[in-house]
Amino acid sequence: MRAMIINNGGNLSKEYFIAYLSLIINSKQCTLEEAKQLTFERLFNMDEKALGKVTYSHFNSAFEELKKNG
């Protein structure tokens, strides 16, 4: 599986990750946990520092919000 290339010019927002995780869930018909793992593999290359602390924090916040509202 190829990693997705993202421009590191800015931080990705919590809303971005909510939309991205929702898209993965809907398109792959998977659980939130599976979507989180796929996103971590694809966007972060299994490295929480890959896109910076702020982006990783937004990723986790989005996951927690979806989990709470799920």
All heavy atoms as TSV, in Angstrom:
chain	resi	resn	atom	element	x	y	z
A	1	MET	N	N	0.850	-1.173	0.000
A	1	MET	CA	C	0.000	0.000	0.000
A	1	MET	C	C	0.899	1.240	0.000
A	1	MET	O	O	1.816	1.351	0.785
A	1	MET	CB	C	-0.884	-0.045	1.255
A	1	MET	CG	C	-1.820	1.106	1.351
A	1	MET	SD	S	-2.836	1.125	2.851
A	1	MET	CE	C	-3.391	-0.537	2.976
A	2	ARG	N	N	0.598	2.174	-0.870
A	2	ARG	CA	C	1.394	3.395	-0.963
A	2	ARG	C	C	0.912	4.421	0.039
A	2	ARG	O	O	-0.273	4.546	0.303
A	2	ARG	CB	C	1.279	3.979	-2.357
A	2	ARG	CG	C	2.042	3.185	-3.366
A	2	ARG	CD	C	1.896	3.710	-4.742
A	2	ARG	NE	N	1.821	5.153	-4.789
A	2	ARG	CZ	C	1.689	5.837	-5.886
A	2	ARG	NH1	N	1.608	5.206	-7.023
A	2	ARG	NH2	N	1.620	7.149	-5.881
A	3	ALA	N	N	1.840	5.167	0.586
A	3	ALA	CA	C	1.494	6.244	1.504
A	3	ALA	C	C	0.995	7.439	0.707
A	3	ALA	O	O	1.431	7.684	-0.410
A	3	ALA	CB	C	2.707	6.639	2.330
A	4	MET	N	N	0.074	8.156	1.280
A	4	MET	CA	C	-0.448	9.351	0.641
A	4	MET	C	C	0.520	10.510	0.889
A	4	MET	O	O	0.998	10.692	1.992
A	4	MET	CB	C	-1.812	9.679	1.235
A	4	MET	CG	C	-2.527	10.780	0.556
A	4	MET	SD	S	-4.182	10.846	1.226
A	4	MET	CE	C	-4.824	12.165	0.258
A	5	ILE	N	N	0.793	11.270	-0.148
A	5	ILE	CA	C	1.698	12.405	-0.020
A	5	ILE	C	C	0.875	13.651	0.288
A	5	ILE	O	O	-0.109	13.936	-0.384
A	5	ILE	CB	C	2.515	12.615	-1.303
A	5	ILE	CG1	C	3.396	11.402	-1.534
A	5	ILE	CG2	C	3.334	13.880	-1.225
A	5	ILE	CD1	C	4.110	11.394	-2.857
A	6	ILE	N	N	1.276	14.350	1.323
A	6	ILE	CA	C	0.572	15.557	1.749
A	6	ILE	C	C	1.576	16.691	1.846
A	6	ILE	O	O	2.683	16.507	2.339
A	6	ILE	CB	C	-0.105	15.344	3.117
A	6	ILE	CG1	C	-1.180	14.296	2.981
A	6	ILE	CG2	C	-0.667	16.636	3.663
A	6	ILE	CD1	C	-1.946	14.029	4.231
A	7	ASN	N	N	1.167	17.850	1.404
A	7	ASN	CA	C	2.006	19.032	1.517
A	7	ASN	C	C	2.140	19.396	2.991
A	7	ASN	O	O	1.157	19.583	3.688
A	7	ASN	CB	C	1.355	20.180	0.733
A	7	ASN	CG	C	2.183	21.430	0.755
A	7	ASN	OD1	O	3.164	21.531	1.472
A	7	ASN	ND2	N	1.785	22.389	-0.046
A	8	ASN	N	N	3.352	19.488	3.474
A	8	ASN	CA	C	3.594	19.793	4.882
A	8	ASN	C	C	3.555	21.284	5.186
A	8	ASN	O	O	4.020	21.720	6.223
A	8	ASN	CB	C	4.940	19.221	5.328
A	8	ASN	CG	C	4.897	17.731	5.484
A	8	ASN	OD1	O	3.848	17.162	5.759
A	8	ASN	ND2	N	6.021	17.084	5.303
A	9	GLY	N	N	3.011	22.083	4.298
A	9	GLY	CA	C	2.987	23.521	4.473
A	9	GLY	C	C	2.075	24.000	5.581
A	9	GLY	O	O	2.182	25.123	6.046
A	10	GLY	N	N	1.149	23.177	6.024
A	10	GLY	CA	C	0.227	23.594	7.069
A	10	GLY	C	C	-0.287	22.407	7.850
A	10	GLY	O	O	-0.063	21.256	7.481
A	11	ASN	N	N	-0.960	22.715	8.920
A	11	ASN	CA	C	-1.528	21.666	9.756
A	11	ASN	C	C	-2.896	21.253	9.221
A	11	ASN	O	O	-3.668	22.094	8.781
A	11	ASN	CB	C	-1.682	22.173	11.194
A	11	ASN	CG	C	-0.348	22.487	11.814
A	11	ASN	OD1	O	0.591	21.721	11.690
A	11	ASN	ND2	N	-0.250	23.621	12.484
A	12	LEU	N	N	-3.161	19.965	9.275
A	12	LEU	CA	C	-4.471	19.468	8.877
A	12	LEU	C	C	-5.417	19.615	10.072
A	12	LEU	O	O	-5.050	19.329	11.206
A	12	LEU	CB	C	-4.375	18.012	8.434
A	12	LEU	CG	C	-3.478	17.758	7.212
A	12	LEU	CD1	C	-3.346	16.277	6.946
A	12	LEU	CD2	C	-4.020	18.479	6.001
A	13	SER	N	N	-6.634	20.040	9.802
A	13	SER	CA	C	-7.585	20.349	10.870
A	13	SER	C	C	-8.323	19.109	11.376
A	13	SER	O	O	-8.349	18.059	10.714
A	13	SER	CB	C	-8.621	21.359	10.355
A	13	SER	OG	O	-9.453	20.746	9.393
A	14	LYS	N	N	-8.932	19.280	12.526
A	14	LYS	CA	C	-9.777	18.228	13.088
A	14	LYS	C	C	-10.914	17.914	12.117
A	14	LYS	O	O	-11.252	16.752	11.898
A	14	LYS	CB	C	-10.329	18.667	14.448
A	14	LYS	CG	C	-11.224	17.629	15.093
A	14	LYS	CD	C	-11.619	18.037	16.493
A	14	LYS	CE	C	-12.999	18.587	16.495
A	14	LYS	NZ	N	-13.503	18.845	17.856
A	15	GLU	N	N	-11.483	18.947	11.505
A	15	GLU	CA	C	-12.581	18.760	10.553
A	15	GLU	C	C	-12.135	17.950	9.345
A	15	GLU	O	O	-12.886	17.141	8.816
A	15	GLU	CB	C	-13.139	20.119	10.117
A	15	GLU	CG	C	-13.860	20.877	11.207
A	15	GLU	CD	C	-12.954	21.514	12.265
A	15	GLU	OE1	O	-11.727	21.689	12.011
A	15	GLU	OE2	O	-13.460	21.820	13.356
A	16	TYR	N	N	-10.897	18.185	8.906
A	16	TYR	CA	C	-10.345	17.398	7.801
A	16	TYR	C	C	-10.362	15.922	8.172
A	16	TYR	O	O	-10.782	15.073	7.377
A	16	TYR	CB	C	-8.910	17.854	7.495
A	16	TYR	CG	C	-8.203	16.973	6.489
A	16	TYR	CD1	C	-8.295	17.229	5.132
A	16	TYR	CD2	C	-7.447	15.866	6.915
A	16	TYR	CE1	C	-7.660	16.410	4.207
A	16	TYR	CE2	C	-6.819	15.047	5.994
A	16	TYR	CZ	C	-6.931	15.323	4.650
A	16	TYR	OH	O	-6.308	14.499	3.743
A	17	PHE	N	N	-9.890	15.603	9.376
A	17	PHE	CA	C	-9.815	14.209	9.783
A	17	PHE	C	C	-11.188	13.606	10.037
A	17	PHE	O	O	-11.393	12.417	9.778
A	17	PHE	CB	C	-8.895	14.043	11.000
A	17	PHE	CG	C	-7.450	14.145	10.629
A	17	PHE	CD1	C	-6.687	15.214	11.064
A	17	PHE	CD2	C	-6.844	13.194	9.831
A	17	PHE	CE1	C	-5.346	15.320	10.720
A	17	PHE	CE2	C	-5.505	13.291	9.467
A	17	PHE	CZ	C	-4.761	14.359	9.915
A	18	ILE	N	N	-12.136	14.389	10.510
A	18	ILE	CA	C	-13.500	13.879	10.662
A	18	ILE	C	C	-14.037	13.468	9.291
A	18	ILE	O	O	-14.597	12.378	9.127
A	18	ILE	CB	C	-14.413	14.921	11.348
A	18	ILE	CG1	C	-14.033	15.049	12.827
A	18	ILE	CG2	C	-15.887	14.544	11.182
A	18	ILE	CD1	C	-14.721	16.178	13.560
A	19	ALA	N	N	-13.846	14.336	8.308
A	19	ALA	CA	C	-14.306	14.030	6.953
A	19	ALA	C	C	-13.554	12.829	6.373
A	19	ALA	O	O	-14.159	11.942	5.758
A	19	ALA	CB	C	-14.139	15.249	6.059
A	20	TYR	N	N	-12.243	12.789	6.569
A	20	TYR	CA	C	-11.420	11.718	6.014
A	20	TYR	C	C	-11.791	10.367	6.640
A	20	TYR	O	O	-11.990	9.375	5.928
A	20	TYR	CB	C	-9.935	12.023	6.231
A	20	TYR	CG	C	-9.023	11.104	5.453
A	20	TYR	CD1	C	-8.636	11.424	4.166
A	20	TYR	CD2	C	-8.555	9.922	6.016
A	20	TYR	CE1	C	-7.795	10.580	3.435
A	20	TYR	CE2	C	-7.725	9.076	5.300
A	20	TYR	CZ	C	-7.354	9.400	4.018
A	20	TYR	OH	O	-6.533	8.562	3.316
A	21	LEU	N	N	-11.896	10.334	7.968
A	21	LEU	CA	C	-12.259	9.089	8.641
A	21	LEU	C	C	-13.655	8.632	8.226
A	21	LEU	O	O	-13.886	7.435	7.995
A	21	LEU	CB	C	-12.179	9.254	10.160
A	21	LEU	CG	C	-10.768	9.371	10.737
A	21	LEU	CD1	C	-10.812	9.904	12.164
A	21	LEU	CD2	C	-10.039	8.038	10.688
A	22	SER	N	N	-14.585	9.572	8.111
A	22	SER	CA	C	-15.950	9.232	7.680
A	22	SER	C	C	-15.948	8.665	6.267
A	22	SER	O	O	-16.673	7.702	5.973
A	22	SER	CB	C	-16.851	10.463	7.753
A	22	SER	OG	O	-16.962	10.906	9.090
A	23	LEU	N	N	-15.148	9.244	5.400
A	23	LEU	CA	C	-15.034	8.751	4.027
A	23	LEU	C	C	-14.496	7.325	4.010
A	23	LEU	O	O	-15.020	6.465	3.285
A	23	LEU	CB	C	-14.128	9.674	3.212
A	23	LEU	CG	C	-13.875	9.252	1.773
A	23	LEU	CD1	C	-15.158	9.318	0.967
A	23	LEU	CD2	C	-12.805	10.133	1.151
A	24	ILE	N	N	-13.480	7.059	4.792
A	24	ILE	CA	C	-12.914	5.705	4.867
A	24	ILE	C	C	-13.963	4.720	5.375
A	24	ILE	O	O	-14.145	3.642	4.806
A	24	ILE	CB	C	-11.664	5.669	5.787
A	24	ILE	CG1	C	-10.537	6.524	5.214
A	24	ILE	CG2	C	-11.196	4.236	6.042
A	24	ILE	CD1	C	-9.887	5.990	3.973
A	25	ILE	N	N	-14.664	5.087	6.434
A	25	ILE	CA	C	-15.695	4.210	7.006
A	25	ILE	C	C	-16.758	3.891	5.959
A	25	ILE	O	O	-17.147	2.726	5.777
A	25	ILE	CB	C	-16.327	4.850	8.259
A	25	ILE	CG1	C	-15.313	4.876	9.392
A	25	ILE	CG2	C	-17.598	4.113	8.672
A	25	ILE	CD1	C	-15.698	5.768	10.562
A	26	ASN	N	N	-17.226	4.914	5.259
A	26	ASN	CA	C	-18.289	4.719	4.274
A	26	ASN	C	C	-17.818	3.966	3.040
A	26	ASN	O	O	-18.535	3.099	2.532
A	26	ASN	CB	C	-18.892	6.068	3.868
A	26	ASN	CG	C	-19.693	6.680	4.988
A	26	ASN	OD1	O	-20.273	5.991	5.818
A	26	ASN	ND2	N	-19.725	7.997	5.022
A	27	SER	N	N	-16.653	4.276	2.556
A	27	SER	CA	C	-16.193	3.647	1.319
A	27	SER	C	C	-15.715	2.212	1.528
A	27	SER	O	O	-15.894	1.370	0.666
A	27	SER	CB	C	-15.101	4.480	0.657
A	27	SER	OG	O	-13.946	4.517	1.454
A	28	LYS	N	N	-15.116	1.947	2.668
A	28	LYS	CA	C	-14.592	0.602	2.941
A	28	LYS	C	C	-15.530	-0.240	3.804
A	28	LYS	O	O	-15.242	-1.410	4.055
A	28	LYS	CB	C	-13.227	0.694	3.607
A	28	LYS	CG	C	-12.174	1.372	2.757
A	28	LYS	CD	C	-10.875	0.658	2.886
A	28	LYS	CE	C	-9.824	1.246	1.988
A	28	LYS	NZ	N	-9.727	0.579	0.709
A	29	GLN	N	N	-16.618	0.389	4.273
A	29	GLN	CA	C	-17.555	-0.308	5.147
A	29	GLN	C	C	-16.812	-0.964	6.313
A	29	GLN	O	O	-16.925	-2.160	6.578
A	29	GLN	CB	C	-18.361	-1.359	4.365
A	29	GLN	CG	C	-19.269	-0.770	3.304
A	29	GLN	CD	C	-20.363	0.089	3.908
A	29	GLN	OE1	O	-21.178	-0.402	4.673
A	29	GLN	NE2	N	-20.368	1.368	3.593
A	30	CYS	N	N	-16.023	-0.147	7.023
A	30	CYS	CA	C	-15.222	-0.653	8.132
A	30	CYS	C	C	-15.583	0.092	9.414
A	30	CYS	O	O	-16.358	1.043	9.398
A	30	CYS	CB	C	-13.739	-0.519	7.818
A	30	CYS	SG	S	-13.142	1.173	7.639
A	31	THR	N	N	-14.995	-0.337	10.497
A	31	THR	CA	C	-15.228	0.299	11.789
A	31	THR	C	C	-14.384	1.560	11.912
A	31	THR	O	O	-13.428	1.775	11.141
A	31	THR	CB	C	-14.852	-0.639	12.944
A	31	THR	OG1	O	-13.438	-0.852	12.921
A	31	THR	CG2	C	-15.593	-1.965	12.862
A	32	LEU	N	N	-14.707	2.359	12.910
A	32	LEU	CA	C	-13.920	3.558	13.194
A	32	LEU	C	C	-12.482	3.188	13.540
A	32	LEU	O	O	-11.540	3.842	13.097
A	32	LEU	CB	C	-14.570	4.366	14.322
A	32	LEU	CG	C	-13.819	5.603	14.806
A	32	LEU	CD1	C	-13.596	6.601	13.668
A	32	LEU	CD2	C	-14.580	6.268	15.947
A	33	GLU	N	N	-12.305	2.151	14.304
A	33	GLU	CA	C	-10.952	1.701	14.671
A	33	GLU	C	C	-10.147	1.313	13.437
A	33	GLU	O	O	-8.966	1.651	13.328
A	33	GLU	CB	C	-11.023	0.514	15.646
A	33	GLU	CG	C	-11.517	0.857	17.023
A	33	GLU	CD	C	-10.518	1.660	17.844
A	33	GLU	OE1	O	-9.308	1.620	17.554
A	33	GLU	OE2	O	-10.961	2.336	18.775
A	34	GLU	N	N	-10.791	0.599	12.514
A	34	GLU	CA	C	-10.103	0.214	11.279
A	34	GLU	C	C	-9.766	1.445	10.434
A	34	GLU	O	O	-8.680	1.527	9.853
A	34	GLU	CB	C	-10.966	-0.765	10.476
A	34	GLU	CG	C	-11.094	-2.129	11.131
A	34	GLU	CD	C	-12.175	-2.995	10.512
A	34	GLU	OE1	O	-13.201	-2.458	10.038
A	34	GLU	OE2	O	-11.988	-4.229	10.517
A	35	ALA	N	N	-10.693	2.394	10.387
A	35	ALA	CA	C	-10.451	3.629	9.643
A	35	ALA	C	C	-9.293	4.411	10.258
A	35	ALA	O	O	-8.467	4.977	9.542
A	35	ALA	CB	C	-11.720	4.483	9.613
A	36	LYS	N	N	-9.222	4.422	11.581
A	36	LYS	CA	C	-8.122	5.105	12.259
A	36	LYS	C	C	-6.785	4.466	11.884
A	36	LYS	O	O	-5.819	5.163	11.568
A	36	LYS	CB	C	-8.313	5.061	13.775
A	36	LYS	CG	C	-7.205	5.758	14.538
A	36	LYS	CD	C	-7.369	5.646	16.035
A	36	LYS	CE	C	-6.235	6.374	16.756
A	36	LYS	NZ	N	-6.257	6.148	18.193
A	37	GLN	N	N	-6.739	3.146	11.899
A	37	GLN	CA	C	-5.504	2.439	11.570
A	37	GLN	C	C	-5.095	2.696	10.114
A	37	GLN	O	O	-3.925	2.970	9.832
A	37	GLN	CB	C	-5.659	0.933	11.818
A	37	GLN	CG	C	-4.402	0.133	11.611
A	37	GLN	CD	C	-3.265	0.538	12.530
A	37	GLN	OE1	O	-3.465	0.940	13.667
A	37	GLN	NE2	N	-2.048	0.445	12.034
A	38	LEU	N	N	-6.053	2.615	9.197
A	38	LEU	CA	C	-5.759	2.886	7.785
A	38	LEU	C	C	-5.237	4.308	7.586
A	38	LEU	O	O	-4.282	4.533	6.836
A	38	LEU	CB	C	-7.017	2.684	6.934
A	38	LEU	CG	C	-7.371	1.253	6.567
A	38	LEU	CD1	C	-8.772	1.200	5.962
A	38	LEU	CD2	C	-6.354	0.689	5.602
A	39	THR	N	N	-5.863	5.253	8.258
A	39	THR	CA	C	-5.447	6.653	8.148
A	39	THR	C	C	-4.043	6.836	8.706
A	39	THR	O	O	-3.206	7.526	8.108
A	39	THR	CB	C	-6.447	7.576	8.871
A	39	THR	OG1	O	-7.740	7.383	8.290
A	39	THR	CG2	C	-6.051	9.028	8.760
A	40	PHE	N	N	-3.770	6.222	9.841
A	40	PHE	CA	C	-2.446	6.324	10.452
A	40	PHE	C	C	-1.378	5.740	9.516
A	40	PHE	O	O	-0.302	6.308	9.354
A	40	PHE	CB	C	-2.435	5.626	11.808
A	40	PHE	CG	C	-1.186	5.870	12.602
A	40	PHE	CD1	C	-0.820	7.142	12.997
A	40	PHE	CD2	C	-0.376	4.815	12.956
A	40	PHE	CE1	C	0.346	7.374	13.724
A	40	PHE	CE2	C	0.789	5.023	13.689
A	40	PHE	CZ	C	1.145	6.301	14.071
A	41	GLU	N	N	-1.708	4.621	8.866
A	41	GLU	CA	C	-0.777	4.005	7.927
A	41	GLU	C	C	-0.576	4.882	6.699
A	41	GLU	O	O	0.560	5.121	6.273
A	41	GLU	CB	C	-1.290	2.631	7.485
A	41	GLU	CG	C	-1.238	1.583	8.564
A	41	GLU	CD	C	-1.958	0.298	8.175
A	41	GLU	OE1	O	-2.346	0.133	6.992
A	41	GLU	OE2	O	-2.149	-0.545	9.063
A	42	ARG	N	N	-1.675	5.365	6.124
A	42	ARG	CA	C	-1.609	6.083	4.850
A	42	ARG	C	C	-1.060	7.503	4.976
A	42	ARG	O	O	-0.253	7.932	4.167
A	42	ARG	CB	C	-2.998	6.159	4.222
A	42	ARG	CG	C	-3.482	4.848	3.691
A	42	ARG	CD	C	-4.849	5.007	3.101
A	42	ARG	NE	N	-5.314	3.752	2.547
A	42	ARG	CZ	C	-6.499	3.583	2.043
A	42	ARG	NH1	N	-7.355	4.589	2.005
A	42	ARG	NH2	N	-6.854	2.410	1.566
A	43	LEU	N	N	-1.536	8.236	5.953
A	43	LEU	CA	C	-1.148	9.638	6.055
A	43	LEU	C	C	0.087	9.868	6.908
A	43	LEU	O	O	0.876	10.769	6.630
A	43	LEU	CB	C	-2.299	10.481	6.606
A	43	LEU	CG	C	-3.596	10.507	5.798
A	43	LEU	CD1	C	-4.573	11.491	6.411
A	43	LEU	CD2	C	-3.341	10.841	4.353
A	44	PHE	N	N	0.228	9.070	7.951
A	44	PHE	CA	C	1.326	9.286	8.892
A	44	PHE	C	C	2.482	8.298	8.696
A	44	PHE	O	O	3.490	8.405	9.382
A	44	PHE	CB	C	0.824	9.189	10.336
A	44	PHE	CG	C	-0.080	10.319	10.743
A	44	PHE	CD1	C	-1.452	10.225	10.584
A	44	PHE	CD2	C	0.436	11.495	11.269
A	44	PHE	CE1	C	-2.292	11.267	10.954
A	44	PHE	CE2	C	-0.387	12.540	11.644
A	44	PHE	CZ	C	-1.763	12.429	11.484
A	45	ASN	N	N	2.332	7.356	7.786
A	45	ASN	CA	C	3.373	6.334	7.583
A	45	ASN	C	C	3.774	5.670	8.898
A	45	ASN	O	O	4.954	5.414	9.138
A	45	ASN	CB	C	4.607	6.920	6.905
A	45	ASN	CG	C	4.451	7.027	5.420
A	45	ASN	OD1	O	3.703	6.263	4.823
A	45	ASN	ND2	N	5.124	7.981	4.831
A	46	MET	N	N	2.797	5.456	9.758
A	46	MET	CA	C	3.002	4.790	11.047
A	46	MET	C	C	3.953	5.572	11.966
A	46	MET	O	O	4.591	5.000	12.829
A	46	MET	CB	C	3.510	3.358	10.854
A	46	MET	CG	C	2.609	2.469	10.017
A	46	MET	SD	S	0.997	2.177	10.746
A	46	MET	CE	C	1.439	1.110	12.098
A	47	ASP	N	N	4.018	6.884	11.770
A	47	ASP	CA	C	4.898	7.734	12.572
A	47	ASP	C	C	4.115	8.972	12.999
A	47	ASP	O	O	3.814	9.832	12.173
A	47	ASP	CB	C	6.126	8.138	11.760
A	47	ASP	CG	C	7.064	9.073	12.506
A	47	ASP	OD1	O	6.857	9.329	13.713
A	47	ASP	OD2	O	8.010	9.560	11.859
A	48	GLU	N	N	3.786	9.061	14.277
A	48	GLU	CA	C	2.966	10.173	14.752
A	48	GLU	C	C	3.630	11.534	14.569
A	48	GLU	O	O	2.963	12.559	14.595
A	48	GLU	CB	C	2.547	9.966	16.204
A	48	GLU	CG	C	3.682	9.929	17.192
A	48	GLU	CD	C	3.232	9.550	18.591
A	48	GLU	OE1	O	2.575	8.502	18.725
A	48	GLU	OE2	O	3.534	10.308	19.525
A	49	LYS	N	N	4.918	11.561	14.338
A	49	LYS	CA	C	5.632	12.823	14.135
A	49	LYS	C	C	5.695	13.226	12.660
A	49	LYS	O	O	6.158	14.324	12.339
A	49	LYS	CB	C	7.051	12.708	14.690
A	49	LYS	CG	C	7.087	12.490	16.188
A	49	LYS	CD	C	8.509	12.299	16.663
A	49	LYS	CE	C	8.496	11.982	18.148
A	49	LYS	NZ	N	9.823	11.629	18.634
A	50	ALA	N	N	5.239	12.369	11.761
A	50	ALA	CA	C	5.402	12.581	10.322
A	50	ALA	C	C	4.811	13.899	9.837
A	50	ALA	O	O	5.401	14.556	8.983
A	50	ALA	CB	C	4.790	11.418	9.542
A	51	LEU	N	N	3.664	14.294	10.364
A	51	LEU	CA	C	3.002	15.523	9.916
A	51	LEU	C	C	2.983	16.600	10.997
A	51	LEU	O	O	2.314	17.620	10.838
A	51	LEU	CB	C	1.577	15.223	9.452
A	51	LEU	CG	C	1.447	14.268	8.262
A	51	LEU	CD1	C	-0.009	13.971	7.959
A	51	LEU	CD2	C	2.152	14.829	7.044
A	52	GLY	N	N	3.694	16.362	12.078
A	52	GLY	CA	C	3.787	17.345	13.153
A	52	GLY	C	C	2.820	17.080	14.302
A	52	GLY	O	O	1.835	16.363	14.159
A	53	LYS	N	N	3.137	17.686	15.446
A	53	LYS	CA	C	2.349	17.474	16.668
A	53	LYS	C	C	0.921	17.988	16.547
A	53	LYS	O	O	-0.012	17.355	17.024
A	53	LYS	CB	C	3.017	18.154	17.865
A	53	LYS	CG	C	4.118	17.347	18.479
A	53	LYS	CD	C	4.455	17.760	19.903
A	53	LYS	CE	C	5.027	19.138	20.024
A	53	LYS	NZ	N	5.575	19.411	21.364
A	54	VAL	N	N	0.758	19.144	15.933
A	54	VAL	CA	C	-0.580	19.750	15.841
A	54	VAL	C	C	-1.494	18.880	14.981
A	54	VAL	O	O	-2.623	18.576	15.368
A	54	VAL	CB	C	-0.496	21.189	15.290
A	54	VAL	CG1	C	-1.872	21.757	15.011
A	54	VAL	CG2	C	0.257	22.086	16.265
A	55	THR	N	N	-1.011	18.452	13.837
A	55	THR	CA	C	-1.814	17.608	12.952
A	55	THR	C	C	-2.147	16.283	13.630
A	55	THR	O	O	-3.287	15.812	13.551
A	55	THR	CB	C	-1.092	17.384	11.607
A	55	THR	OG1	O	-1.022	18.634	10.926
A	55	THR	CG2	C	-1.816	16.392	10.730
A	56	TYR	N	N	-1.187	15.689	14.320
A	56	TYR	CA	C	-1.450	14.428	15.011
A	56	TYR	C	C	-2.483	14.630	16.120
A	56	TYR	O	O	-3.366	13.786	16.313
A	56	TYR	CB	C	-0.159	13.829	15.574
A	56	TYR	CG	C	-0.356	12.454	16.148
A	56	TYR	CD1	C	-0.626	11.373	15.321
A	56	TYR	CD2	C	-0.292	12.242	17.520
A	56	TYR	CE1	C	-0.832	10.107	15.842
A	56	TYR	CE2	C	-0.489	10.978	18.044
A	56	TYR	CZ	C	-0.758	9.911	17.205
A	56	TYR	OH	O	-0.960	8.666	17.734
A	57	SER	N	N	-2.411	15.743	16.808
A	57	SER	CA	C	-3.395	16.061	17.841
A	57	SER	C	C	-4.792	16.212	17.232
A	57	SER	O	O	-5.777	15.719	17.788
A	57	SER	CB	C	-2.993	17.339	18.569
A	57	SER	OG	O	-3.973	17.729	19.483
A	58	HIS	N	N	-4.881	16.874	16.086
A	58	HIS	CA	C	-6.170	17.027	15.402
A	58	HIS	C	C	-6.717	15.672	14.962
A	58	HIS	O	O	-7.921	15.431	15.044
A	58	HIS	CB	C	-6.031	17.957	14.205
A	58	HIS	CG	C	-5.792	19.374	14.588
A	58	HIS	ND1	N	-5.357	20.311	13.675
A	58	HIS	CD2	C	-5.904	20.041	15.766
A	58	HIS	CE1	C	-5.234	21.485	14.280
A	58	HIS	NE2	N	-5.543	21.329	15.557
A	59	PHE	N	N	-5.842	14.795	14.512
A	59	PHE	CA	C	-6.225	13.433	14.124
A	59	PHE	C	C	-6.852	12.709	15.319
A	59	PHE	O	O	-7.938	12.126	15.209
A	59	PHE	CB	C	-4.987	12.697	13.609
A	59	PHE	CG	C	-5.153	11.221	13.409
A	59	PHE	CD1	C	-6.050	10.710	12.490
A	59	PHE	CD2	C	-4.369	10.333	14.129
A	59	PHE	CE1	C	-6.182	9.340	12.298
A	59	PHE	CE2	C	-4.485	8.962	13.940
A	59	PHE	CZ	C	-5.392	8.466	13.022
A	60	ASN	N	N	-6.196	12.774	16.461
A	60	ASN	CA	C	-6.722	12.112	17.656
A	60	ASN	C	C	-8.013	12.751	18.142
A	60	ASN	O	O	-8.934	12.040	18.573
A	60	ASN	CB	C	-5.675	12.099	18.766
A	60	ASN	CG	C	-4.632	11.054	18.534
A	60	ASN	OD1	O	-4.924	9.946	18.116
A	60	ASN	ND2	N	-3.381	11.397	18.779
A	61	SER	N	N	-8.107	14.068	18.066
A	61	SER	CA	C	-9.338	14.769	18.469
A	61	SER	C	C	-10.507	14.366	17.584
A	61	SER	O	O	-11.625	14.162	18.071
A	61	SER	CB	C	-9.148	16.278	18.404
A	61	SER	OG	O	-8.207	16.703	19.344
A	62	ALA	N	N	-10.261	14.252	16.292
A	62	ALA	CA	C	-11.306	13.832	15.356
A	62	ALA	C	C	-11.764	12.414	15.673
A	62	ALA	O	O	-12.975	12.134	15.705
A	62	ALA	CB	C	-10.796	13.909	13.924
A	63	PHE	N	N	-10.821	11.534	15.930
A	63	PHE	CA	C	-11.156	10.157	16.280
A	63	PHE	C	C	-12.023	10.120	17.540
A	63	PHE	O	O	-13.053	9.445	17.573
A	63	PHE	CB	C	-9.878	9.334	16.479
A	63	PHE	CG	C	-10.139	7.959	17.029
A	63	PHE	CD1	C	-10.656	6.970	16.220
A	63	PHE	CD2	C	-9.886	7.671	18.360
A	63	PHE	CE1	C	-10.922	5.703	16.726
A	63	PHE	CE2	C	-10.140	6.423	18.874
A	63	PHE	CZ	C	-10.662	5.428	18.055
A	64	GLU	N	N	-11.609	10.849	18.566
A	64	GLU	CA	C	-12.366	10.866	19.826
A	64	GLU	C	C	-13.770	11.439	19.633
A	64	GLU	O	O	-14.732	10.938	20.214
A	64	GLU	CB	C	-11.606	11.637	20.901
A	64	GLU	CG	C	-10.348	10.955	21.391
A	64	GLU	CD	C	-10.604	9.567	21.982
A	64	GLU	OE1	O	-11.651	9.348	22.639
A	64	GLU	OE2	O	-9.756	8.681	21.772
A	65	GLU	N	N	-13.897	12.481	18.815
A	65	GLU	CA	C	-15.219	13.055	18.560
A	65	GLU	C	C	-16.126	12.070	17.839
A	65	GLU	O	O	-17.293	11.899	18.198
A	65	GLU	CB	C	-15.104	14.339	17.765
A	65	GLU	CG	C	-16.447	15.021	17.578
A	65	GLU	CD	C	-16.337	16.413	17.006
A	65	GLU	OE1	O	-15.454	17.168	17.459
A	65	GLU	OE2	O	-17.150	16.734	16.121
A	66	LEU	N	N	-15.594	11.404	16.833
A	66	LEU	CA	C	-16.388	10.405	16.111
A	66	LEU	C	C	-16.761	9.237	17.025
A	66	LEU	O	O	-17.869	8.710	16.946
A	66	LEU	CB	C	-15.632	9.914	14.875
A	66	LEU	CG	C	-15.559	10.901	13.717
A	66	LEU	CD1	C	-14.584	10.393	12.657
A	66	LEU	CD2	C	-16.932	11.124	13.111
A	67	LYS	N	N	-15.846	8.854	17.863
A	67	LYS	CA	C	-16.089	7.757	18.810
A	67	LYS	C	C	-17.203	8.122	19.777
A	67	LYS	O	O	-18.100	7.333	20.053
A	67	LYS	CB	C	-14.788	7.450	19.559
A	67	LYS	CG	C	-14.804	6.243	20.425
A	67	LYS	CD	C	-13.391	5.985	20.905
A	67	LYS	CE	C	-13.369	5.325	22.230
A	67	LYS	NZ	N	-12.010	5.110	22.733
A	68	LYS	N	N	-17.153	9.363	20.268
A	68	LYS	CA	C	-18.160	9.858	21.222
A	68	LYS	C	C	-19.537	9.969	20.560
A	68	LYS	O	O	-20.547	9.636	21.179
A	68	LYS	CB	C	-17.716	11.227	21.757
A	68	LYS	CG	C	-18.661	11.839	22.763
A	68	LYS	CD	C	-18.125	13.142	23.290
A	68	LYS	CE	C	-18.207	14.192	22.188
A	68	LYS	NZ	N	-17.845	15.544	22.633
A	69	ASN	N	N	-19.559	10.406	19.317
A	69	ASN	CA	C	-20.828	10.632	18.616
A	69	ASN	C	C	-21.328	9.399	17.863
A	69	ASN	O	O	-22.424	9.421	17.332
A	69	ASN	CB	C	-20.689	11.799	17.629
A	69	ASN	CG	C	-20.448	13.093	18.329
A	69	ASN	OD1	O	-20.866	13.289	19.472
A	69	ASN	ND2	N	-19.747	14.006	17.687
A	70	GLY	N	N	-20.487	8.372	17.827
A	70	GLY	CA	C	-20.734	7.197	17.008
A	70	GLY	C	C	-21.842	6.337	17.381
A	70	GLY	O	O	-22.494	5.626	16.776
